[in-house]
């Protein structure tokens, strides 16, 4: 919203970047978990709302109609670009903090020679699947059930939604499991480090106008276990 308040998130000294660090870092993490390590990034960005009024002390960054001093927005409202993966796959990405419509639409679409799958965090227990060998082309909807990851620990039957808080509980349990078994399960600090390196490469690419390599994180970051 153009009337949204100016907060620390719009200051490079405190936030480091705009939508890339705040939102797209999670998208890079998701893409690497599903596909493969990201090796190169080509990015562009834009600041569309160049000034905002400062919020009162302690005000949420979701506040509107602030009446403080008019401040200059220092970091990107929007970013998009292309990525290359270690396994040879190619991808595109886009993230925006000003788009009208999406609320928490972390979505990923993976296209292959035999079909496509796509998923949206706003409908986190649904997966859309299209298979080349199907009688008719088009997507069908697959719903989470007891055999899928940790679903059965939270819901008794297919199609009942899980919540964001349930996911946090799963992450906490994987952390405890990592400590007890001395084996790194997702998520890890190295996963965070790797996503941050993707953001750094995107920022370098915006400045250089060229493809930039992602600095690899030196270790086996995670033992994947479905959430």
Sine and cosine of phi, psi and omega as CSV:
sin_phi,cos_phi,sin_psi,cos_psi,sin_omega,cos_omega
0.00,0.00,0.77,-0.64,0.04,-1.00
-0.86,0.52,-0.36,0.93,0.02,-1.00
-1.00,0.00,0.01,1.00,0.03,-1.00
-0.89,0.45,0.54,-0.84,-0.12,-0.99
-0.96,0.28,0.50,-0.86,0.15,-0.99
-0.98,0.18,0.81,-0.59,0.04,-1.00
-0.72,-0.70,-0.10,-1.00,-0.01,-1.00
-0.85,0.52,-0.40,0.92,-0.04,-1.00
-0.90,0.44,-0.34,0.94,-0.04,-1.00
-0.99,-0.13,0.11,0.99,-0.04,-1.00
-0.93,-0.36,0.86,-0.51,-0.05,-1.00
-0.87,0.49,-0.57,0.82,-0.01,-1.00
-0.85,0.52,-0.56,0.83,-0.06,-1.00
-0.98,-0.19,-0.60,0.80,-0.08,-1.00
-1.00,-0.09,-0.41,0.91,-0.01,-1.00
0.99,0.12,-0.69,0.72,0.05,-1.00
-0.36,-0.93,0.02,-1.00,0.01,-1.00
-0.99,-0.11,-0.91,-0.41,-0.09,-1.00
-0.91,0.42,-0.42,0.91,0.00,-1.00
-0.89,0.45,-0.78,0.63,-0.02,-1.00
-0.98,0.22,-0.57,0.82,-0.10,-1.00
-0.97,0.25,-0.67,0.74,-0.12,-0.99
-0.88,-0.48,-0.77,0.64,-0.14,-0.99
-0.93,0.37,-0.38,0.92,0.06,-1.00
-0.83,0.55,-0.62,0.78,0.04,-1.00
-0.93,0.36,-0.59,0.81,0.05,-1.00
-0.91,0.42,-0.67,0.74,0.07,-1.00
-0.88,0.48,-0.67,0.74,0.01,-1.00
-0.88,0.48,-0.71,0.71,0.01,-1.00
-0.89,0.45,-0.70,0.71,-0.01,-1.00
-0.88,0.48,-0.65,0.76,0.00,-1.00
-0.94,0.35,-0.56,0.83,0.02,-1.00
-0.93,0.37,-0.63,0.77,-0.08,-1.00
-1.00,0.10,-0.63,0.77,-0.17,-0.99
-0.97,-0.25,-0.96,0.28,-0.07,-1.00
-0.05,-1.00,0.12,-0.99,0.06,-1.00
-0.88,0.48,0.64,-0.77,0.10,-1.00
-0.99,0.10,0.77,-0.63,-0.07,-1.00
-0.95,-0.31,-0.48,0.88,-0.02,-1.00
-0.57,-0.82,0.49,-0.87,-0.03,-1.00
-0.68,-0.73,0.66,-0.75,0.18,-0.98
-0.83,-0.56,0.87,-0.50,-0.19,-0.98
-0.73,-0.69,0.37,-0.93,0.15,-0.99
-0.66,-0.75,0.35,-0.94,0.00,-1.00
-0.49,-0.87,0.20,-0.98,0.00,-1.00
-0.42,-0.91,0.59,-0.81,0.18,-0.98
-0.97,-0.25,0.91,-0.40,-0.05,-1.00
-1.00,-0.07,-0.62,0.78,0.04,-1.00
-0.97,-0.25,0.99,-0.14,-0.25,-0.97
-0.99,0.13,-0.29,0.96,0.03,-1.00
-0.65,-0.76,0.58,-0.82,0.07,-1.00
-0.64,-0.77,0.38,-0.92,0.02,-1.00
-1.00,0.03,0.67,-0.74,-0.09,-1.00
-0.92,0.40,0.66,-0.75,0.02,-1.00
-0.99,0.13,0.41,-0.91,0.11,-0.99
-0.91,0.41,0.44,-0.90,-0.01,-1.00
-0.81,0.59,0.73,-0.68,0.03,-1.00
0.99,0.10,0.01,1.00,-0.03,-1.00
-0.98,0.20,0.61,-0.79,0.05,-1.00
-0.92,0.38,0.48,-0.88,0.06,-1.00
-0.95,0.32,-0.11,0.99,0.09,-1.00
-1.00,0.05,-0.07,1.00,-0.05,-1.00
-0.91,0.41,0.48,-0.88,0.01,-1.00
-0.83,-0.56,0.25,-0.97,0.08,-1.00
0.83,0.56,0.66,0.75,0.07,-1.00
-0.91,0.41,0.46,-0.89,-0.07,-1.00
-0.88,-0.47,0.19,0.98,-0.05,-1.00
-0.99,0.17,-0.25,-0.97,-0.03,-1.00
-0.90,0.44,0.59,-0.81,0.05,-1.00
-0.97,0.24,0.85,-0.52,-0.07,-1.00
-0.89,-0.46,0.44,-0.90,0.01,-1.00
-1.00,0.05,0.79,-0.62,0.06,-1.00
-0.96,0.28,0.80,-0.60,-0.13,-0.99
-0.99,-0.16,-0.31,0.95,-0.10,-1.00
-0.77,-0.64,0.19,-0.98,-0.27,-0.96
-0.93,0.37,0.69,-0.72,0.14,-0.99
-0.99,0.15,-0.46,0.89,-0.15,-0.99
-0.55,-0.83,0.58,-0.82,0.08,-1.00
-0.55,-0.83,0.55,-0.84,0.08,-1.00
-0.48,-0.88,0.15,-0.99,0.03,-1.00
0.27,-0.96,-0.31,-0.95,-0.05,-1.00
-0.82,-0.57,0.45,-0.89,0.02,-1.00
-0.68,-0.73,0.48,-0.88,0.11,-0.99
-0.88,-0.48,0.66,-0.75,-0.05,-1.00
-0.96,-0.27,0.38,-0.92,-0.02,-1.00
-0.90,0.44,-0.46,0.89,-0.03,-1.00
-1.00,0.04,0.14,0.99,0.03,-1.00
0.99,-0.12,-0.17,0.98,0.03,-1.00
-0.95,0.31,0.42,-0.91,0.09,-1.00
-0.87,-0.50,0.45,-0.89,-0.03,-1.00
-0.50,-0.87,0.20,-0.98,0.13,-0.99
-0.82,-0.57,0.39,-0.92,0.04,-1.00
-0.61,-0.79,0.43,-0.90,0.09,-1.00
-0.43,-0.90,0.65,-0.76,0.05,-1.00
-0.54,-0.84,0.59,-0.80,-0.05,-1.00
-0.57,-0.82,0.62,-0.79,0.10,-1.00
-0.97,-0.24,0.09,1.00,-0.02,-1.00
-0.82,-0.57,0.01,1.00,-0.03,-1.00
-0.90,0.44,0.68,-0.73,0.04,-1.00
-1.00,0.05,0.79,-0.61,0.04,-1.00
0.83,-0.56,-0.94,0.35,-0.02,-1.00
-0.91,0.41,0.63,-0.78,0.08,-1.00
-0.97,-0.24,-0.77,0.64,0.05,-1.00
-0.55,-0.84,0.84,0.55,-0.18,-0.98
-1.00,0.00,0.93,0.37,0.18,-0.98
-0.98,0.21,0.97,-0.25,-0.04,-1.00
-0.84,-0.54,0.49,-0.87,0.04,-1.00
-0.66,-0.75,0.67,-0.75,0.02,-1.00
-0.78,-0.63,0.83,-0.56,-0.01,-1.00
-0.91,-0.42,0.86,-0.51,-0.04,-1.00
-0.93,-0.38,0.75,-0.66,0.02,-1.00
-0.71,-0.70,0.01,-1.00,-0.05,-1.00
-0.92,0.38,-0.38,0.92,-0.05,-1.00
-0.96,-0.29,-0.05,1.00,0.02,-1.00
0.33,-0.95,-0.15,-0.99,-0.04,-1.00
-0.65,-0.76,0.62,-0.79,0.18,-0.98
-0.82,-0.57,0.59,-0.81,0.07,-1.00
-0.61,-0.80,0.51,-0.86,-0.13,-0.99
-0.57,-0.82,0.56,-0.83,-0.01,-1.00
-0.74,-0.67,0.79,-0.61,-0.06,-1.00
-0.87,0.49,-0.45,0.89,0.04,-1.00
-0.92,0.39,-0.29,0.96,0.07,-1.00
-0.76,-0.65,0.90,0.44,-0.29,-0.96
-0.93,0.36,-0.29,0.96,0.03,-1.00
-0.98,-0.21,0.34,0.94,0.04,-1.00
-0.84,-0.54,0.64,-0.77,0.07,-1.00
-0.77,-0.63,0.79,-0.61,0.05,-1.00
-1.00,-0.07,0.76,-0.65,-0.11,-0.99
-0.77,-0.64,0.73,-0.68,0.12,-0.99
-0.77,-0.64,0.83,-0.56,-0.05,-1.00
-0.92,-0.40,0.67,-0.74,-0.02,-1.00
-0.88,0.48,-0.58,0.82,-0.07,-1.00
-0.98,0.18,-0.02,1.00,-0.01,-1.00
-0.92,0.38,0.41,-0.91,-0.01,-1.00
-0.86,0.51,-0.68,0.74,0.04,-1.00
-0.81,-0.58,0.63,-0.77,0.06,-1.00
-0.95,0.32,0.48,-0.87,0.00,-1.00
0.67,-0.74,0.24,-0.97,-0.07,-1.00
-1.00,-0.03,0.62,-0.78,0.20,-0.98
-0.90,-0.43,0.38,-0.93,-0.08,-1.00
-0.96,-0.26,0.83,-0.55,0.08,-1.00
-0.97,-0.26,0.75,-0.66,-0.03,-1.00
-0.97,-0.25,0.61,-0.80,0.02,-1.00
-0.87,0.49,0.58,-0.81,0.00,-1.00
-0.62,-0.78,-0.05,-1.00,-0.15,-0.99
-0.86,0.50,-0.47,0.88,-0.03,-1.00
-0.99,0.14,-0.04,1.00,-0.07,-1.00
-0.99,-0.15,0.97,-0.25,0.08,-1.00
0.82,0.58,-0.79,-0.61,-0.06,-1.00
-0.99,-0.17,0.24,0.97,-0.09,-1.00
-0.81,0.58,-0.71,0.70,-0.10,-1.00
-0.90,0.44,-0.33,0.94,0.03,-1.00
-0.96,0.27,-0.24,0.97,-0.07,-1.00
-0.87,-0.49,-0.51,0.86,-0.06,-1.00
-0.71,-0.70,0.57,-0.82,-0.09,-1.00
-0.99,0.10,-0.34,0.94,-0.10,-0.99
-0.53,-0.85,0.30,-0.95,-0.05,-1.00
-0.83,0.55,0.63,-0.77,0.16,-0.99
1.00,0.03,-0.16,0.99,0.03,-1.00
-0.99,0.14,0.78,-0.62,-0.13,-0.99
-0.94,0.34,0.59,-0.81,0.23,-0.97
-1.00,-0.08,0.20,-0.98,-0.05,-1.00
-0.90,-0.44,0.21,-0.98,0.10,-1.00
-0.86,0.51,-0.63,0.78,0.01,-1.00
-0.90,0.43,-0.55,0.83,0.08,-1.00
-0.88,0.47,-0.66,0.75,0.02,-1.00
-0.89,0.45,-0.63,0.78,0.04,-1.00
-0.90,0.44,-0.60,0.80,0.05,-1.00
-0.90,0.44,-0.66,0.75,0.04,-1.00
-0.89,0.46,-0.70,0.71,0.02,-1.00
-0.87,0.49,-0.66,0.75,0.02,-1.00
-0.89,0.45,-0.64,0.77,0.00,-1.00
-0.92,0.39,-0.60,0.80,0.03,-1.00
-0.93,0.37,-0.56,0.83,0.08,-1.00
-0.89,0.45,-0.74,0.67,0.02,-1.00
-0.88,0.47,-0.66,0.75,0.03,-1.00
-0.88,0.47,-0.64,0.77,0.03,-1.00
-0.87,0.49,-0.67,0.74,0.00,-1.00
-0.92,0.40,-0.71,0.70,-0.08,-1.00
-0.93,0.36,-0.62,0.79,-0.07,-1.00
-0.99,-0.10,-0.07,1.00,-0.04,-1.00
0.83,0.56,0.59,0.81,0.05,-1.00
-0.71,-0.70,0.73,-0.69,-0.09,-1.00
-0.99,0.17,0.91,-0.41,0.15,-0.99
-0.98,-0.21,0.38,-0.93,0.02,-1.00
-0.94,0.33,0.55,-0.84,-0.06,1.00
-1.00,0.05,0.35,-0.94,0.00,-1.00
-0.74,-0.68,0.23,-0.97,0.08,-1.00
-0.89,0.45,-0.54,0.84,0.03,-1.00
-0.93,0.37,-0.55,0.84,0.11,-0.99
-0.87,0.49,-0.69,0.73,0.05,-1.00
-0.88,0.47,-0.71,0.70,0.02,-1.00
-0.85,0.52,-0.70,0.71,-0.03,-1.00
-0.90,0.43,-0.68,0.73,0.04,-1.00
-0.89,0.45,-0.62,0.79,0.03,-1.00
-0.91,0.42,-0.58,0.81,0.05,-1.00
-0.92,0.40,-0.56,0.83,0.08,-1.00
-0.91,0.42,-0.67,0.74,0.05,-1.00
-0.88,0.47,-0.69,0.72,-0.01,-1.00
-0.88,0.47,-0.65,0.76,0.03,-1.00
-0.91,0.42,-0.63,0.77,0.03,-1.00
-0.89,0.45,-0.66,0.75,0.02,-1.00
-0.91,0.42,-0.65,0.76,0.05,-1.00
-0.90,0.44,-0.63,0.77,0.00,-1.00
-0.91,0.42,-0.63,0.78,0.04,-1.00
-0.87,0.49,-0.62,0.79,0.00,-1.00
-0.96,0.27,-0.64,0.77,-0.10,-0.99
-1.00,0.03,-0.41,0.91,-0.09,-1.00
0.96,0.28,0.28,0.96,-0.07,-1.00
-0.76,-0.64,0.19,-0.98,0.17,-0.99
-0.90,0.44,0.64,-0.77,0.04,-1.00
-0.79,-0.61,0.68,-0.73,0.01,-1.00
-0.98,0.22,0.58,-0.82,0.07,-1.00
-1.00,0.04,0.80,-0.59,0.04,-1.00
-0.91,0.41,0.86,-0.51,-0.04,-1.00
-0.94,0.35,0.52,-0.85,0.08,-1.00
-1.00,-0.06,0.87,-0.49,-0.19,-0.98
-0.99,0.16,0.98,0.21,0.27,-0.96
0.05,-1.00,0.15,-0.99,0.09,-1.00
-0.98,0.20,0.97,-0.24,-0.25,-0.97
-0.91,0.42,-0.62,0.78,-0.15,-0.99
-0.42,-0.91,0.51,-0.86,0.22,-0.98
-1.00,-0.09,0.92,-0.40,-0.13,-0.99
-0.96,0.29,0.76,-0.65,0.10,-1.00
-0.70,-0.72,0.80,-0.60,-0.09,-1.00
-0.88,0.47,0.67,-0.74,0.01,-1.00
-1.00,-0.03,0.00,0.00,0.00,0.00
